[in-house]
Amino acid sequence: MSTNIVVPELGESVVEARVAKWLKKQGDSVTAGEPLVELETEKIDLEVSADRAGVLSNIKHQEGADVKVGEVLAVLEESANAATPVSPAVPEVPAPPQVPKGQVQGASEKKATPTAKNVAKAHDLKIEAVESSGNRVTKGDVLKAATPQAPSPKSEAPAQVPSPRPQAPRQQSERSERRERMTKRRATIARRLVEAQQTAAMLTTFNEVDMTAVMQLRERRKEAFTKKYGVGVGIASFFVKAAIGALKAFPQINAEIQGDEIVYKNYYDIGMAVGAEGGLVVPVIRDADRIGFADIELSIRDFAKRAQDGSLTLQDLKGGTFTITNGGVFGSLMSTPILNPPQVGILGLHKIADRAVAVNGQVVIRPMMYLALSYDHRLVDGREAVQFLVKIKDYIEDPAWMLLEG
């Protein structure tokens, strides 16, 4: 009896994947639940496992092939000789395996992203020898391992007497280029960004906000907040709450266009753009209006960690009614963020910098931040966009308003 191994449902709006790596060869015996192949999608990487024991008799799509949901990846044949999982009544403690000298025990079981494995292969590195910074070895881990480290001062040889004439710098022997295929995520990012500019009447409006009140509040409460909740209070949670208040005042910015209809949403799922190994991802804080600052901070920290180790799920990235992106963490002073369709608004945060500003007729130095709101002019007028940013500015410069307005 044969069973088809097919491309599973990949989540909302994801219909295609790429075969990143076959974990089993054609003719191999497999057990029920054993991973067979890694797939790369525009959002996450995932493994497809065998639903029963058998022999992998026919691989239909090789590594690098693009496949669609429901398409047959391989055929699994039932076999009497196929390995099946055994559940003994009394668990046996296996003897410690013999580990060759210089090899770390368990290293062969180390998980890595498909991209990391490809980069390791290109640098002639064994993935088992690469130290991971999270749950899985990432591309950044491989590149770090591939970069020669400078010797420590203690291990250096005694300084040599300098030669009378400085040596000429070594000339590179060649000017090389490298060509590699786009990942599914990067290709999708490229396509969606172009689509956003072609399908939406996108404009950006700017304002600036004095961060003094928020920074003073954080300074006063950070120790007690961290002690109580186990996480520091950051800038992002203030802007999530401020954005929700502004979205309630201007509901069309929390809506979307479907055909010739406007769909207004009475819930607030806030996407937080996070830089990850394969490109930007936007995990979503569900019902952000119903949770407090601590839960928002914990969610953001968790998203950032899992974006780096590749453990975000499709559910984490699904939906979203409005997006916040913070280029300030990379030093950006000003930018025009691009919409995340079908959303009609995205808030861009930037670097906090001390600037001279006029306050009550006096020139003073204040920590200032530029804000940017990109919006779809088909649904949002310039007046509402400007007022939306002013509302956020009011909340941030006087956070008590967020408490008074609920």
Sequence and secondary structure as in RCSB ss.txt:
>XXXX:A:sequence
MSTNIVVPELGESVVEARVAKWLKKQGDSVTAGEPLVELETEKIDLEVSADRAGVLSNIKHQEGADVKVGEVLAV
LEESANAATPVSPAVPEVPAPPQVPKGQVQGASEKKATPTAKNVAKAHDLKIEAVESSGNRVTKGDVLKAATPQA
PSPKSEAPAQVPSPRPQAPRQQSERSERRERMTKRRATIARRLVEAQQTAAMLTTFNEVDMTAVMQLRERRKEAF
TKKYGVGVGIASFFVKAAIGALKAFPQINAEIQGDEIVYKNYYDIGMAVGAEGGLVVPVIRDADRIGFADIELSI
RDFAKRAQDGSLTLQDLKGGTFTITNGGVFGSLMSTPILNPPQVGILGLHKIADRAVAVNGQVVIRPMMYLALSY
DHRLVDGREAVQFLVKIKDYIEDPAWMLLEG
>XXXX:A:secstr
 EEEEE     TT  EEEEEEESS TT EE TT EEEEEE SS EEEEE SS EEEEEE S TT EEETT EEEE
EE  TTS      SS          TT  TTGGG  B HHHHHHHHHTT  GGGS  SSSSB HHHHHHHHS   
  GGGS       SS       S          HHHHHHHHHHHHHHHHS EEEEEEEEE HHHHHHHHHHHHHH
HHHHSS   HHHHHHHHHHHHHHHSGGGGEEEETTEEEE SS  EEE EEETTEEE  EETTGGGS HHHHHHHH
HHHHHHHHHT   HHHHS  SEEEEEGGGGT S       TT SEEEEE   EEEEEEETTEEEEEEEEEEEEEE
ETTT  HHHHHHHHHHHHHHHHSTHHHHHT 
